[in-house]
Amino acid sequence: MCKFKDTTLGIKKLDFNVKRGAMAAYLTDGREIIVPVSMFPDIKQLSRKQREEWMIMDDQYFSFETLSKIYSVTDKSLTKPNRCSNG
């Protein structure tokens, strides 16, 4: 898990219905982070149905049934990796 100032950070769920062209990540610390899907070209190429077939692994990673790529809670604008440390 990532730690931010004594907070363990993980992903609770993803939502692609919050705003057109956006993805919301609901984090275990209570935050909701909304980012443009365009920041993730592989996800942008998925159909609406394929985007709903997401899975969360170890509270920290997410992927989709039709993609082989695994994304981290620290990817792109979900969090700022330079402030994240393991342990």
N, CA and C atoms as an extended XYZ file, in Angstrom:
261
Properties=species:S:1:pos:R:3:atomname:S:1:resname:S:1:resid:I:1 pbc="F F F"
N         0.833       -1.180        0.000 N   MET     1
C         0.000        0.000        0.000 CA  MET     1
C         0.877        1.242        0.000 C   MET     1
N         0.364        2.319       -0.497 N   CYS     2
C         1.058        3.601       -0.442 CA  CYS     2
C         0.691        4.288        0.856 C   CYS     2
N         1.622        5.079        1.361 N   LYS     3
C         1.338        5.830        2.582 CA  LYS     3
C         1.484        7.318        2.296 C   LYS     3
N         0.485        8.088        2.681 N   PHE     4
C         0.502        9.531        2.574 CA  PHE     4
C         0.293       10.092        3.966 C   PHE     4
N         1.327       10.607        4.566 N   LYS     5
C         1.215       11.217        5.891 CA  LYS     5
C         0.389       10.344        6.837 C   LYS     5
N         0.871        9.139        7.064 N   ASP     6
C         0.254        8.177        7.972 CA  ASP     6
C        -1.111        7.677        7.519 C   ASP     6
N        -1.425        7.801        6.246 N   THR     7
C        -2.668        7.282        5.708 CA  THR     7
C        -2.347        6.183        4.706 C   THR     7
N        -2.948        5.024        4.897 N   THR     8
C        -2.778        3.945        3.935 CA  THR     8
C        -3.727        4.223        2.774 C   THR     8
N        -3.211        4.220        1.570 N   LEU     9
C        -3.993        4.600        0.403 CA  LEU     9
C        -4.273        3.397       -0.476 C   LEU     9
N        -5.505        3.213       -0.833 N   GLY    10
C        -5.902        2.146       -1.739 CA  GLY    10
C        -7.101        2.594       -2.553 C   GLY    10
N        -7.517        1.748       -3.483 N   ILE    11
C        -8.664        2.029       -4.348 CA  ILE    11
C        -9.845        1.200       -3.865 C   ILE    11
N       -10.989        1.849       -3.669 N   LYS    12
C       -12.213        1.133       -3.298 CA  LYS    12
C       -13.012        0.753       -4.538 C   LYS    12
N       -13.145        1.703       -5.471 N   LYS    13
C       -13.890        1.405       -6.697 CA  LYS    13
C       -13.593        2.448       -7.764 C   LYS    13
N       -13.945        2.105       -9.000 N   LEU    14
C       -13.829        3.007      -10.139 CA  LEU    14
C       -15.228        3.298      -10.646 C   LEU    14
N       -15.401        4.456      -11.270 N   ASP    15
C       -16.698        4.825      -11.820 CA  ASP    15
C       -16.479        5.640      -13.088 C   ASP    15
N       -17.099        5.204      -14.175 N   PHE    16
C       -16.976        5.904      -15.449 CA  PHE    16
C       -18.246        6.672      -15.805 C   PHE    16
N       -19.172        6.778      -14.865 N   ASN    17
C       -20.445        7.445      -15.123 CA  ASN    17
C       -20.570        8.791      -14.414 C   ASN    17
N       -19.505        9.269      -13.804 N   VAL    18
C       -19.582       10.534      -13.064 CA  VAL    18
C       -19.624       11.742      -13.988 C   VAL    18
N       -18.942       11.644      -15.099 N   LYS    19
C       -18.856       12.753      -16.044 CA  LYS    19
C       -18.383       12.175      -17.371 C   LYS    19
N       -18.924       12.657      -18.454 N   ARG    20
C       -18.536       12.164      -19.779 CA  ARG    20
C       -17.036       12.360      -19.995 C   ARG    20
N       -16.352       11.295      -20.423 N   GLY    21
C       -14.922       11.376      -20.700 CA  GLY    21
C       -14.045       11.358      -19.469 C   GLY    21
N       -14.621       10.979      -18.313 N   ALA    22
C       -13.850       11.005      -17.074 CA  ALA    22
C       -13.955        9.666      -16.343 C   ALA    22
N       -12.996        9.450      -15.475 N   MET    23
C       -12.965        8.274      -14.618 CA  MET    23
C       -12.805        8.755      -13.187 C   MET    23
N       -13.636        8.229      -12.294 N   ALA    24
C       -13.515        8.557      -10.872 CA  ALA    24
C       -12.913        7.357      -10.159 C   ALA    24
N       -11.961        7.627       -9.294 N   ALA    25
C       -11.387        6.601       -8.430 CA  ALA    25
C       -11.742        6.984       -7.005 C   ALA    25
N       -12.426        6.078       -6.319 N   TYR    26
C       -12.788        6.298       -4.917 CA  TYR    26
C       -11.724        5.627       -4.075 C   TYR    26
N       -11.028        6.409       -3.258 N   LEU    27
C        -9.888        5.927       -2.489 CA  LEU    27
C       -10.286        5.579       -1.063 C   LEU    27
N        -9.482        4.728       -0.446 N   THR    28
C        -9.787        4.254        0.898 CA  THR    28
C        -9.676        5.348        1.958 C   THR    28
N        -9.029        6.449        1.644 N   ASP    29
C        -8.942        7.541        2.619 CA  ASP    29
C       -10.119        8.515        2.493 C   ASP    29
N       -11.103        8.152        1.655 N   GLY    30
C       -12.304        8.961        1.514 CA  GLY    30
C       -12.302        9.917        0.337 C   GLY    30
N       -11.158       10.093       -0.305 N   ARG    31
C       -11.111       11.012       -1.442 CA  ARG    31
C       -11.724       10.384       -2.676 C   ARG    31
N       -12.237       11.237       -3.537 N   GLU    32
C       -12.724       10.857       -4.857 CA  GLU    32
C       -11.911       11.672       -5.846 C   GLU    32
N       -11.190       10.996       -6.709 N   ILE    33
C       -10.339       11.690       -7.673 CA  ILE    33
C       -10.891       11.438       -9.066 C   ILE    33
N       -11.163       12.515       -9.802 N   ILE    34
C       -11.703       12.412      -11.148 CA  ILE    34
C       -10.646       12.883      -12.129 C   ILE    34
N       -10.352       12.022      -13.096 N   VAL    35
C        -9.344       12.338      -14.108 CA  VAL    35
C        -9.931       12.083      -15.494 C   VAL    35
N        -9.459       12.798      -16.504 N   PRO    36
C        -9.914       12.531      -17.874 CA  PRO    36
C        -9.452       11.140      -18.316 C   PRO    36
N       -10.327       10.409      -18.952 N   VAL    37
C        -9.967        9.096      -19.476 CA  VAL    37
C        -8.862        9.237      -20.526 C   VAL    37
N        -8.780       10.385      -21.161 N   SER    38
C        -7.754       10.609      -22.189 CA  SER    38
C        -6.336       10.476      -21.636 C   SER    38
N        -6.177       10.549      -20.320 N   MET    39
C        -4.857       10.376      -19.713 CA  MET    39
C        -4.421        8.911      -19.740 C   MET    39
N        -5.365        8.024      -20.039 N   PHE    40
C        -5.103        6.590      -20.100 CA  PHE    40
C        -5.550        6.093      -21.476 C   PHE    40
N        -4.704        6.207      -22.511 N   PRO    41
C        -5.117        5.867      -23.878 CA  PRO    41
C        -5.693        4.457      -24.027 C   PRO    41
N        -5.153        3.476      -23.317 N   ASP    42
C        -5.679        2.113      -23.419 CA  ASP    42
C        -7.105        2.025      -22.892 C   ASP    42
N        -7.380        2.723      -21.805 N   ILE    43
C        -8.724        2.710      -21.221 CA  ILE    43
C        -9.683        3.483      -22.114 C   ILE    43
N        -9.203        4.567      -22.705 N   LYS    44
C       -10.040        5.379      -23.590 CA  LYS    44
C       -10.541        4.558      -24.778 C   LYS    44
N        -9.739        3.611      -25.245 N   GLN    45
C       -10.115        2.778      -26.390 CA  GLN    45
C       -11.165        1.729      -26.049 C   GLN    45
N       -11.389        1.458      -24.769 N   LEU    46
C       -12.369        0.449      -24.368 CA  LEU    46
C       -13.791        0.953      -24.593 C   LEU    46
N       -14.677        0.018      -24.898 N   SER    47
C       -16.091        0.382      -25.015 CA  SER    47
C       -16.649        0.678      -23.627 C   SER    47
N       -17.812        1.252      -23.588 N   ARG    48
C       -18.451        1.563      -22.308 CA  ARG    48
C       -18.639        0.284      -21.478 C   ARG    48
N       -19.052       -0.780      -22.140 N   LYS    49
C       -19.253       -2.061      -21.450 CA  LYS    49
C       -17.930       -2.606      -20.911 C   LYS    49
N       -16.867       -2.530      -21.706 N   GLN    50
C       -15.554       -3.018      -21.281 CA  GLN    50
C       -15.016       -2.222      -20.096 C   GLN    50
N       -15.296       -0.931      -20.040 N   ARG    51
C       -14.845       -0.106      -18.911 CA  ARG    51
C       -15.501       -0.522      -17.603 C   ARG    51
N       -16.687       -1.077      -17.688 N   GLU    52
C       -17.385       -1.526      -16.483 CA  GLU    52
C       -16.852       -2.862      -15.967 C   GLU    52
N       -15.991       -3.506      -16.722 N   GLU    53
C       -15.428       -4.801      -16.327 CA  GLU    53
C       -14.052       -4.612      -15.698 C   GLU    53
N       -13.968       -3.716      -14.714 N   TRP    54
C       -12.720       -3.433      -14.023 CA  TRP    54
C       -12.576       -4.343      -12.817 C   TRP    54
N       -11.347       -4.483      -12.372 N   MET    55
C       -11.067       -5.258      -11.165 CA  MET    55
C        -9.984       -4.551      -10.376 C   MET    55
N       -10.069       -4.640       -9.060 N   ILE    56
C        -9.076       -4.054       -8.172 CA  ILE    56
C        -8.293       -5.192       -7.533 C   ILE    56
N        -6.982       -5.059       -7.538 N   MET    57
C        -6.106       -6.087       -6.984 CA  MET    57
C        -5.288       -5.492       -5.846 C   MET    57
N        -5.288       -6.144       -4.706 N   ASP    58
C        -4.519       -5.713       -3.525 CA  ASP    58
C        -4.803       -4.266       -3.131 C   ASP    58
N        -5.987       -3.787       -3.381 N   ASP    59
C        -6.409       -2.422       -3.045 CA  ASP    59
C        -5.592       -1.331       -3.718 C   ASP    59
N        -4.595       -1.680       -4.479 N   GLN    60
C        -3.651       -0.694       -4.987 CA  GLN    60
C        -3.547       -0.675       -6.513 C   GLN    60
N        -3.973       -1.740       -7.164 N   TYR    61
C        -3.855       -1.854       -8.618 CA  TYR    61
C        -5.224       -2.080       -9.223 C   TYR    61
N        -5.383       -1.675      -10.489 N   PHE    62
C        -6.624       -1.975      -11.181 CA  PHE    62
C        -6.330       -2.327      -12.628 C   PHE    62
N        -7.220       -3.111      -13.200 N   SER    63
C        -7.098       -3.529      -14.589 CA  SER    63
C        -8.500       -3.815      -15.111 C   SER    63
N        -8.553       -4.276      -16.343 N   PHE    64
C        -9.818       -4.569      -17.006 CA  PHE    64
C        -9.708       -5.944      -17.647 C   PHE    64
N       -10.842       -6.624      -17.760 N   GLU    65
C       -10.834       -7.980      -18.296 CA  GLU    65
C       -10.233       -8.054      -19.694 C   GLU    65
N       -10.405       -7.018      -20.492 N   THR    66
C        -9.919       -7.047      -21.872 CA  THR    66
C        -8.546       -6.407      -22.059 C   THR    66
N        -7.917       -5.933      -20.980 N   LEU    67
C        -6.578       -5.341      -21.064 CA  LEU    67
C        -5.586       -6.188      -20.277 C   LEU    67
N        -4.363       -6.252      -20.767 N   SER    68
C        -3.325       -6.960      -20.019 CA  SER    68
C        -2.533       -6.002      -19.123 C   SER    68
N        -2.722       -4.706      -19.321 N   LYS    69
C        -1.995       -3.718      -18.527 CA  LYS    69
C        -2.609       -3.590      -17.133 C   LYS    69
N        -1.741       -3.425      -16.137 N   ILE    70
C        -2.171       -3.210      -14.760 CA  ILE    70
C        -1.759       -1.800      -14.366 C   ILE    70
N        -2.717       -1.042      -13.845 N   TYR    71
C        -2.476        0.333      -13.421 CA  TYR    71
C        -2.326        0.378      -11.912 C   TYR    71
N        -1.577        1.333      -11.427 N   SER    72
C        -1.357        1.501       -9.995 CA  SER    72
C        -2.106        2.724       -9.495 C   SER    72
N        -2.396        2.740       -8.216 N   VAL    73
C        -3.012        3.907       -7.593 CA  VAL    73
C        -2.131        5.143       -7.789 C   VAL    73
N        -0.869        4.971       -8.033 N   THR    74
C         0.053        6.091       -8.222 CA  THR    74
C         0.159        6.545       -9.679 C   THR    74
N        -0.518        5.866      -10.620 N   ASP    75
C        -0.438        6.240      -12.030 CA  ASP    75
C        -1.070        7.597      -12.310 C   ASP    75
N        -0.439        8.326      -13.185 N   LYS    76
C        -0.933        9.604      -13.701 CA  LYS    76
C        -1.390       10.527      -12.574 C   LYS    76
N        -2.605       11.017      -12.660 N   SER    77
C        -3.090       12.003      -11.690 CA  SER    77
C        -3.858       11.399      -10.533 C   SER    77
N        -3.884       10.073      -10.405 N   LEU    78
C        -4.598        9.496       -9.269 CA  LEU    78
C        -3.944        9.928       -7.968 C   LEU    78
N        -2.626        9.940       -7.948 N   THR    79
C        -1.881       10.456       -6.800 CA  THR    79
C        -0.591       11.010       -7.335 C   THR    79
N         0.202       11.622       -6.459 N   LYS    80
C         1.503       12.124       -6.879 CA  LYS    80
C         2.559       11.143       -6.389 C   LYS    80
N         3.165       10.334       -7.331 N   PRO    81
C         4.095        9.297       -6.930 CA  PRO    81
C         5.281        9.779       -6.099 C   PRO    81
N         5.727       11.006       -6.303 N   ASN    82
C         6.900       11.458       -5.562 CA  ASN    82
C         6.603       11.661       -4.075 C   ASN    82
N         5.325       11.657       -3.690 N   ARG    83
C         4.959       11.776       -2.285 CA  ARG    83
C         4.572       10.428       -1.688 C   ARG    83
N         4.648        9.370       -2.501 N   CYS    84
C         4.222        8.055       -2.056 CA  CYS    84
C         5.438        7.208       -1.729 C   CYS    84
N         5.392        6.549       -0.592 N   SER    85
C         6.475        5.638       -0.233 CA  SER    85
C         5.875        4.336        0.255 C   SER    85
N         6.522        3.239       -0.021 N   ASN    86
C         6.022        1.942        0.420 CA  ASN    86
C         6.335        1.746        1.878 C   ASN    86
N         5.388        1.056        2.569 N   GLY    87
C         5.632        0.686        3.952 CA  GLY    87
C         5.043        1.589        4.870 C   GLY    87
